[in-house]
Amino acid sequence: MIEVGKMQKLAVVRKAQKGYYLNSKEARGQNDVLLPKNQAPEEIEVGDEIEVFVYKDSEETTIATVRKPKLLLGELAVLRVVAITNFGAFLDWGLEKDLLLPLKEQAGTVVKDGTYLVGLYINSSDRLCATMKIYDSLSSEAPYKNNDIVQGTIYNINNELGVFVAVDNKYHGLILNKELYGNFAIGDNIEVRIKKVRPDGKLELSLRQEAYHEIENDAQKILERLKLSGGTLQLNDSSAPDFIKEELNMSKRAFKRAVGRLMKEGAIKTTDKGIEMMW
């Protein structure tokens, strides 16, 4: 049986002017698929087996190619957008015909030359298409433990919940809103720390290091800003969280922890207006 969207070994059943017709050994003569002449190895003969990928070409004809695309059915891959249309985007997946990412299968704003993590599916017209709706394609059996540092791709953003990340482009991950600092977009590749492995196997992620490392980093950041500001900053315990985040890109809680550390070391002091460096 010929399977669209997968690499498979098929037998050469007959030669024609256009190329070679292939099929599985069990179904010769039924729905043979063409391997165009420019795709065929030079010394191929009737009866030989050859590994091919089967899909529909630009004329919607089912054909075979010896090229292996960057994405197969059942897999996920990061692909680049090469064109935007009013019905979807086209992605480079390594074949002559670009892969369609329909509008209804997109998440967020898709831009030309952007790269996005997608899966592959067969639509109602038996055509291969890409989808950014990959939640159900991710695994909950990650081999990681708490505090491991990993890489992942952002594939969705929920303003009420947080940022969904495909860890290693294959495992369920989520950065909760309370752990978010900075600006992110769908398609971004980021480094994160595994904050918690949940009982269901899904991963809670953090952009921050463990607390004792983070205090050191935040304290250094505050000192550097103090130096640039002439030794004073108009920030203290009464400052609004949004103002602290805007000025230092850290939470108010992290700011208070770092300030406490610096005060304990005698590096800064508090004033009515904020904090001041002890020169």
C-alpha positions as CSV (number, residue, x, y, z in Angstrom):
1,M,0.0,0.0,0.0
2,I,1.3,3.4,-1.0
3,E,1.3,5.9,1.9
4,V,1.2,9.6,1.2
5,G,3.5,11.7,3.5
6,K,6.0,9.0,4.4
7,M,9.3,7.6,3.2
8,Q,8.7,4.1,1.9
9,K,10.2,1.4,-0.3
10,L,8.3,0.8,-3.5
11,A,9.0,-1.5,-6.5
12,V,9.5,-0.3,-10.0
13,V,6.7,-1.9,-11.9
14,R,7.0,-0.4,-15.4
15,K,8.9,2.2,-17.4
16,A,7.3,5.0,-19.3
17,Q,8.3,8.1,-21.3
18,K,7.7,10.3,-18.2
19,G,9.7,8.1,-15.9
20,Y,9.0,5.0,-13.8
21,Y,5.8,3.8,-12.2
22,L,6.1,2.4,-8.7
23,N,3.9,0.5,-6.3
24,S,4.1,-1.9,-3.4
25,K,4.8,-5.5,-4.2
26,E,1.3,-6.5,-3.0
27,A,-0.6,-4.0,-5.1
28,R,1.1,-3.9,-8.5
29,G,-1.1,-2.5,-11.3
30,Q,-3.4,-0.7,-8.9
31,N,-2.9,3.1,-8.6
32,D,0.8,3.1,-9.6
33,V,2.6,6.3,-8.7
34,L,5.0,8.1,-11.1
35,L,8.6,8.7,-10.2
36,P,9.5,11.4,-12.8
37,K,12.5,10.7,-15.0
38,N,14.5,13.6,-13.6
39,Q,14.1,12.0,-10.1
40,A,15.1,8.5,-11.0
41,P,18.6,7.1,-10.4
42,E,20.5,6.4,-13.7
43,E,20.8,2.6,-13.3
44,I,17.2,1.9,-12.1
45,E,15.5,-1.1,-13.6
46,V,12.0,-2.7,-13.5
47,G,11.8,-4.9,-10.5
48,D,14.1,-2.8,-8.4
49,E,13.0,-1.3,-5.0
50,I,13.6,2.3,-4.3
51,E,12.9,4.5,-1.2
52,V,10.7,7.5,-2.1
53,F,8.4,10.1,-0.6
54,V,4.9,10.3,-2.0
55,Y,2.9,13.6,-2.3
56,K,0.8,15.7,-4.7
57,D,2.7,18.0,-7.0
58,S,1.6,21.5,-8.2
59,E,-0.9,20.0,-10.6
60,E,-2.4,17.9,-7.7
61,T,-1.0,14.7,-9.2
62,T,0.3,12.1,-6.8
63,I,3.9,11.5,-7.5
64,A,7.0,10.1,-5.9
65,T,10.4,11.7,-5.2
66,V,13.7,10.4,-4.0
67,R,14.1,13.6,-1.9
68,K,13.4,13.3,1.8
69,P,11.5,16.4,2.9
70,K,12.2,18.2,6.2
71,L,8.9,17.0,7.6
72,L,7.1,13.7,7.5
73,L,3.7,12.6,8.8
74,G,3.9,12.0,12.6
75,E,6.8,14.4,13.0
76,L,7.4,18.0,13.9
77,A,9.9,20.4,12.3
78,V,10.8,24.1,12.3
79,L,10.2,25.4,8.8
80,R,10.7,28.8,7.2
81,V,7.9,30.9,5.5
82,V,8.7,31.7,1.9
83,A,5.4,33.4,0.9
84,I,2.3,34.8,2.4
85,T,-1.1,34.7,0.6
86,N,-4.7,35.5,1.6
87,F,-5.5,31.8,2.2
88,G,-2.3,30.8,4.1
89,A,1.5,30.7,4.1
90,F,3.9,28.6,2.1
91,L,6.8,26.9,3.8
92,D,10.1,25.6,2.5
93,W,10.2,21.8,3.3
94,G,12.9,20.8,0.9
95,L,10.7,19.8,-2.1
96,E,10.0,21.6,-5.4
97,K,6.4,22.4,-4.3
98,D,6.3,24.4,-1.1
99,L,4.1,23.3,1.8
100,L,0.8,25.1,2.5
101,L,0.1,26.3,6.0
102,P,-3.6,27.2,5.8
103,L,-4.9,30.3,7.7
104,K,-7.1,28.1,9.9
105,E,-4.0,26.1,11.0
106,Q,-2.0,29.1,12.0
107,A,-1.4,30.4,15.6
108,G,-0.6,34.1,16.1
109,T,0.9,36.3,13.3
110,V,2.8,34.4,10.7
111,V,5.3,36.5,8.7
112,K,7.5,35.9,5.7
113,D,11.0,34.5,6.5
114,G,9.7,33.6,10.0
115,T,10.4,30.1,11.3
116,Y,7.7,28.1,13.0
117,L,7.3,24.6,14.5
118,V,4.7,22.7,12.5
119,G,3.3,19.3,12.0
120,L,2.0,17.6,8.9
121,Y,-1.5,16.3,8.1
122,I,-3.6,15.2,5.2
123,N,-6.6,17.4,4.5
124,S,-10.0,16.5,3.1
125,S,-8.6,16.7,-0.5
126,D,-5.9,14.2,0.3
127,R,-3.4,17.0,0.2
128,L,-0.5,17.4,2.6
129,C,-0.6,20.6,4.7
130,A,1.2,22.0,7.7
131,T,-0.4,22.9,11.0
132,M,0.8,25.0,14.0
133,K,-1.8,23.3,16.2
134,I,0.7,20.7,17.6
135,Y,-0.4,20.3,21.2
136,D,-1.7,16.8,20.6
137,S,1.5,15.8,18.8
138,L,3.7,16.5,21.8
139,S,4.9,13.8,24.2
140,S,4.6,13.8,28.0
141,E,7.5,11.4,28.5
142,A,10.4,13.8,28.6
143,P,13.7,12.4,30.1
144,Y,14.3,15.5,32.2
145,K,14.3,16.3,35.9
146,N,13.8,19.5,37.9
147,N,16.4,22.3,37.2
148,D,17.6,20.8,34.0
149,I,18.4,23.5,31.3
150,V,16.8,22.8,28.0
151,Q,15.9,24.4,24.6
152,G,12.5,24.8,23.2
153,T,10.3,26.5,20.5
154,I,7.4,28.7,21.4
155,Y,4.3,27.4,19.5
156,N,1.5,29.2,21.2
157,I,0.8,32.1,23.6
158,N,-2.2,32.3,25.9
159,N,-2.6,35.7,27.6
160,E,-4.4,34.2,30.5
161,L,-2.2,31.2,31.1
162,G,1.3,31.7,29.7
163,V,3.6,30.6,26.9
164,F,3.5,27.1,25.4
165,V,6.9,25.6,24.6
166,A,7.8,22.5,22.7
167,V,10.9,21.3,24.6
168,D,13.3,19.8,22.2
169,N,10.5,20.3,19.7
170,K,8.8,17.2,21.0
171,Y,7.8,17.5,24.7
172,H,5.0,19.4,26.5
173,G,6.2,22.6,28.2
174,L,4.6,25.7,29.7
175,I,5.9,29.0,31.1
176,L,3.3,30.3,33.4
177,N,2.6,34.1,33.3
178,K,4.2,34.6,36.7
179,E,7.5,33.3,35.3
180,L,7.4,35.5,32.2
181,Y,9.8,38.4,31.7
182,G,10.6,40.1,28.4
183,N,8.9,40.0,25.0
184,F,8.4,36.7,23.2
185,A,6.7,35.6,19.9
186,I,5.5,32.4,18.5
187,G,8.4,30.7,16.7
188,D,11.1,31.9,19.1
189,N,13.7,29.4,20.2
190,I,14.5,29.9,23.9
191,E,16.5,28.4,26.7
192,V,14.6,27.5,29.8
193,R,14.9,25.8,33.2
194,I,12.6,22.9,34.1
195,K,11.0,24.2,37.2
196,K,8.8,21.2,37.8
197,V,8.0,17.8,36.2
198,R,4.3,17.4,36.8
199,P,2.7,14.0,37.7
200,D,1.2,13.8,34.1
201,G,4.7,14.2,32.6
202,K,4.2,17.8,31.3
203,L,6.9,20.3,32.1
204,E,6.5,23.6,34.0
205,L,9.3,25.9,32.8
206,S,11.0,29.1,34.0
207,L,13.1,31.7,32.3
208,R,15.0,32.2,35.5
209,Q,17.7,30.2,37.1
210,E,17.5,28.7,40.6
211,A,16.8,31.4,43.2
212,Y,20.3,31.6,44.7
213,H,21.8,32.1,41.1
214,E,19.1,34.6,40.2
215,I,19.7,36.8,43.3
216,E,23.4,37.1,42.2
217,N,22.4,38.0,38.6
218,D,19.7,40.5,39.7
219,A,22.0,42.1,42.3
220,Q,24.7,42.6,39.6
221,K,22.1,44.1,37.2
222,I,21.0,46.6,39.9
223,L,24.6,47.6,40.6
224,E,25.3,48.1,36.9
225,R,22.2,50.3,36.6
226,L,23.2,52.3,39.7
227,K,26.6,53.0,38.1
228,L,25.0,54.2,34.8
229,S,22.5,56.4,36.8
230,G,25.2,58.2,38.9
231,G,24.8,56.0,41.9
232,T,21.0,56.4,42.5
233,L,17.8,54.7,41.3
234,Q,14.3,55.9,42.1
235,L,13.1,52.4,42.9
236,N,12.2,50.9,46.3
237,D,9.7,48.6,48.1
238,S,6.9,51.1,47.3
239,S,7.6,51.1,43.5
240,A,4.9,49.6,41.3
241,P,5.8,46.1,39.9
242,D,5.2,47.3,36.3
243,F,7.7,50.2,36.9
244,I,10.3,47.8,38.3
245,K,9.8,45.5,35.4
246,E,10.1,48.3,32.9
247,E,13.3,49.6,34.4
248,L,15.1,46.4,35.3
249,N,13.1,43.6,33.5
250,M,12.7,41.7,36.8
251,S,9.7,41.1,39.1
252,K,9.2,43.1,42.3
253,R,9.9,40.0,44.4
254,A,13.2,39.5,42.6
255,F,14.1,43.2,43.0
256,K,13.4,43.0,46.8
257,R,15.5,39.9,47.2
258,A,18.4,41.4,45.3
259,V,18.2,44.7,47.2
260,G,18.2,42.8,50.5
261,R,21.3,41.0,49.4
262,L,23.1,44.2,48.4
263,M,22.2,45.9,51.6
264,K,23.5,43.0,53.7
265,E,26.8,43.3,51.9
266,G,26.9,47.0,52.4
267,A,26.8,47.8,48.7
268,I,23.7,50.0,48.8
269,K,21.5,51.9,51.2
270,T,17.8,52.9,50.9
271,T,16.7,56.5,50.8
272,D,13.3,58.3,50.8
273,K,13.4,58.3,47.0
274,G,14.9,54.9,46.2
275,I,18.3,53.2,46.6
276,E,21.8,54.7,46.6
277,M,25.1,53.1,45.9
278,M,27.7,53.1,48.8
279,W,30.8,54.4,47.0
